[in-house]
């Protein structure tokens, strides 16, 4: 039989004991839980305050910084940045479209010149 392992949620701090990693999903956040690198018996020998301190340290060490978490929605929904990126992309596409139109016009003219040259000997 497999030994129990300690898993914790990096988002809310919930912890539980599981034998298999596939079962380690936080019931509060529905996120995959992270394995605590400590034997089960050692964790059980800790009192509640030591467990809380240990889990707090693990969460802070493995979790993105507070600034990163606070600025994440801003980065995701930064409309000015998105508009600037899309405007640059539109400008590049318009430039490419202009080059392609010039190429098509040149090819069209070249084909008509060739057709006219072929017709001229027939007309004589």
RADAHU-V872947 format. One record per residue. N is the residue number from 0. SS is DSSP state (alpha for helix, beta for strand, coil for the rest). Layout:
n: [N & N]
ss: [SS & SS]
//
This chain:
n: [0 & 1 & 2 & 3 & 4 & 5 & 6 & 7 & 8 & 9 & 10 & 11 & 12 & 13 & 14 & 15 & 16 & 17 & 18 & 19 & 20 & 21 & 22 & 23 & 24 & 25 & 26 & 27 & 28 & 29 & 30 & 31 & 32 & 33 & 34 & 35 & 36 & 37 & 38 & 39 & 40 & 41 & 42 & 43 & 44 & 45 & 46 & 47 & 48 & 49 & 50 & 51 & 52 & 53 & 54 & 55 & 56 & 57 & 58 & 59 & 60 & 61 & 62 & 63 & 64 & 65 & 66 & 67 & 68 & 69 & 70 & 71 & 72 & 73 & 74 & 75 & 76 & 77 & 78 & 79 & 80 & 81 & 82 & 83 & 84 & 85 & 86 & 87 & 88 & 89 & 90 & 91 & 92 & 93 & 94 & 95 & 96 & 97 & 98 & 99 & 100 & 101 & 102 & 103 & 104 & 105 & 106 & 107 & 108 & 109 & 110 & 111 & 112 & 113 & 114 & 115 & 116 & 117 & 118 & 119 & 120 & 121 & 122 & 123]
ss: [coil & coil & coil & coil & beta & beta & beta & beta & coil & coil & coil & coil & coil & coil & beta & beta & beta & beta & coil & coil & alpha & alpha & alpha & coil & beta & coil & coil & coil & coil & coil & coil & beta & coil & beta & beta & coil & coil & coil & coil & alpha & alpha & alpha & alpha & alpha & alpha & coil & coil & alpha & alpha & alpha & alpha & alpha & alpha & alpha & alpha & alpha & alpha & alpha & alpha & alpha & alpha & alpha & coil & coil & coil & alpha & alpha & alpha & alpha & alpha & alpha & alpha & alpha & alpha & alpha & alpha & coil & coil & alpha & alpha & alpha & alpha & alpha & alpha & alpha & alpha & alpha & alpha & alpha & alpha & alpha & alpha & alpha & alpha & alpha & alpha & alpha & alpha & alpha & alpha & alpha & alpha & alpha & alpha & alpha & alpha & alpha & alpha & alpha & alpha & alpha & alpha & alpha & alpha & alpha & alpha & alpha & alpha & alpha & alpha & alpha & alpha & alpha & coil]
//
